């Protein structure tokens, strides 16, 4: 009888443990894919897959603030630095969640911008950006966050990363209704694009994005 009770307890523990282990495995794999530490700086990149990995990493910030709706189009893989583009997605999605005061919505849409470029549109129902600040958000050290909560480097570095890939960042915003950030990237990275931005990536790690990875599970 004691053996049967022990076996039953072990089975219950296994049932409780397996989902958690699966989630930890998914998180570990996502972190690996997110950073691409074991891959070349420039590689083929699945934009939709990168967004999914980023959303998993950002889950702890987003889940209490917004419902995420995804509308992914069929896209070819693009040539880029995957870790840098993932950082771009993470920064914009995190900012979108932080712009929402209580509950709101983040909509992510991907599509072909034209024959040579893809577009990633990330919109939120947050507080929006005043017109007088809209022209400053790409300036280094400009921030509307409280003292001690941001360096103002985030969007400046994001814009630099996108431009280094031969792309562009488009921003629209209406106070009280929300913002739309559209990242346009070439499918084939121009030869004139910068080879790497290690210093910018180091700065981004210390900027506005503060991700509690352990809590994301």
C-alpha positions in Angstrom: 0.0 0.0 0.0 2.8 2.4 0.8 4.5 1.6 -2.5 1.3 2.2 -4.4 0.9 5.6 -2.6 4.5 6.5 -3.4 4.0 5.6 -7.0 0.8 7.7 -7.2 2.6 10.6 -5.6 5.5 10.3 -8.1 3.1 10.3 -11.0 1.3 13.4 -9.6 4.7 15.2 -9.3 5.6 14.2 -12.8 2.4 15.6 -14.1 3.1 18.9 -12.3 6.7 19.0 -13.4 6.5 18.2 -17.1 4.6 21.4 -18.2 7.1 23.5 -16.2 10.1 21.7 -17.8 8.6 22.2 -21.2 8.2 25.9 -20.6 11.7 26.2 -19.3 13.0 24.4 -22.4 11.0 26.7 -24.7 12.4 29.8 -22.8 16.0 28.5 -23.0 15.7 27.8 -26.7 14.0 31.2 -27.3 16.8 33.0 -25.5 19.4 31.1 -27.6 17.5 31.9 -30.8 16.9 35.5 -29.7 20.6 36.3 -29.2 21.9 34.0 -31.9 25.2 33.8 -29.9 26.3 30.7 -31.9 25.7 32.1 -35.3 27.3 34.5 -37.7 26.6 38.2 -37.3 24.9 38.3 -40.7 22.5 35.4 -41.5 19.1 34.6 -43.1 16.3 35.6 -40.7 12.7 34.6 -40.4 11.0 37.8 -39.4 7.8 36.2 -38.1 9.7 33.6 -36.1 11.9 36.4 -34.6 8.8 38.3 -33.5 7.4 35.2 -31.8 10.7 34.6 -30.0 10.7 38.3 -28.9 7.2 38.1 -27.6 8.1 35.1 -25.5 11.0 37.0 -24.0 8.9 40.1 -23.5 6.0 38.1 -22.0 6.5 39.3 -18.4 6.2 42.9 -19.4 3.4 42.6 -22.0 1.1 40.1 -20.3 -0.1 42.4 -17.5 -0.6 45.4 -19.9 -1.9 44.3 -23.3 -3.5 41.7 -25.5 -1.2 40.9 -28.5 -2.9 40.3 -31.9 -0.7 39.1 -34.7 -1.3 39.3 -38.4 1.6 37.8 -40.2 2.0 37.8 -43.9 4.1 35.4 -46.0 7.6 36.8 -46.0 10.9 35.6 -47.5 13.8 35.4 -45.1 15.9 38.5 -45.0 19.6 39.1 -44.7 20.5 40.8 -41.4 22.1 40.5 -38.0 19.4 38.5 -36.2 20.4 39.5 -32.7 20.3 43.2 -33.6 16.9 43.0 -35.3 15.5 41.0 -32.3 16.7 43.8 -30.1 14.9 46.3 -32.3 11.6 44.2 -31.9 12.1 43.9 -28.2 12.6 47.6 -27.6 9.6 48.6 -29.7 7.3 46.0 -28.1 8.4 46.8 -24.6 7.9 50.5 -25.2 4.4 49.8 -26.6 3.5 47.8 -23.4 4.9 50.5 -21.2 2.9 53.2 -23.0 -0.3 51.4 -22.0 -1.4 52.6 -18.5 -3.7 49.7 -17.6 -5.1 47.4 -20.3 -4.8 47.8 -24.0 -3.8 46.1 -27.3 -0.7 45.6 -29.3 -1.1 44.7 -32.9 1.8 43.3 -34.9 1.4 43.1 -38.7 4.0 41.9 -41.2 3.8 42.3 -44.9 5.8 42.9 -48.1 6.5 46.7 -48.3 7.5 46.3 -52.0 9.4 43.8 -54.1 12.7 44.4 -52.2 11.6 45.2 -48.6 9.5 43.9 -45.8 7.5 45.9 -43.3 6.9 45.2 -39.6 4.1 47.3 -38.1 3.8 47.4 -34.3 0.8 49.5 -33.0 -0.4 50.1 -29.5 -3.4 51.7 -27.8 -1.1 53.6 -25.3 -0.9 57.2 -24.3 0.6 58.4 -27.6 3.5 60.8 -28.2 2.9 64.6 -28.1 3.7 66.3 -31.4 6.5 68.4 -29.8 8.3 65.1 -28.7 7.7 63.2 -31.9 10.7 64.8 -33.7 12.9 64.2 -30.7 12.4 60.5 -29.9 15.3 59.4 -32.1 17.7 61.9 -30.4 20.3 60.3 -28.1 19.4 60.7 -24.4 15.9 62.1 -25.0 13.4 60.4 -22.8 10.0 61.1 -21.3 10.4 58.4 -18.6 10.9 59.3 -15.0 14.4 60.0 -13.7 16.2 56.8 -13.1 14.0 54.6 -15.3 15.5 55.2 -18.7 18.6 56.5 -20.4 16.9 57.7 -23.6 19.2 55.6 -25.7 16.7 53.0 -26.8 15.0 54.4 -29.8 18.1 56.3 -30.9 20.0 53.0 -31.1 17.0 51.2 -32.6 16.9 53.8 -35.4 20.7 53.4 -35.9 20.5 49.6 -36.2 17.7 49.9 -38.7 19.5 52.4 -40.8 22.7 50.3 -40.6 20.7 47.6 -42.3 19.6 49.9 -45.1 16.1 50.2 -43.6 14.0 53.0 -42.1 11.8 53.5 -39.0 8.5 55.2 -39.5 6.6 56.6 -36.5 3.0 57.8 -36.2 1.3 58.8 -33.0 -1.9 60.4 -31.6 -2.0 61.5 -28.0 -4.6 59.5 -26.1 -5.0 56.9 -28.9 -1.6 55.3 -29.4 1.4 54.9 -31.6 2.5 53.0 -34.7 6.1 52.0 -35.3 6.8 50.6 -38.7 10.2 49.0 -39.4 11.0 48.7 -43.1 13.9 46.4 -43.9 15.5 45.2 -47.2 15.2 41.6 -48.1 18.8 41.5 -49.3 21.1 43.6 -47.1 22.9 46.3 -49.1 26.6 45.9 -49.5 27.1 49.4 -48.2 25.4 48.6 -44.9 27.5 48.6 -41.8 29.0 45.3 -41.0 28.3 45.3 -37.3 27.3 47.5 -34.4 28.8 45.9 -31.3 29.2 49.2 -29.4 25.6 50.1 -30.1 24.4 46.7 -28.9 26.4 47.2 -25.7 24.7 50.5 -25.2 21.3 49.0 -25.9 21.8 46.4 -23.2 22.2 49.3 -20.7 19.4 51.4 -22.1 15.6 51.5 -21.6 15.0 47.8 -21.9 15.1 46.0 -18.6 14.0 42.5 -19.1 13.6 40.2 -16.0 14.3 37.0 -18.0 13.9 34.7 -15.0 10.4 36.1 -14.3 9.3 35.7 -17.9 8.7 32.0 -17.3 
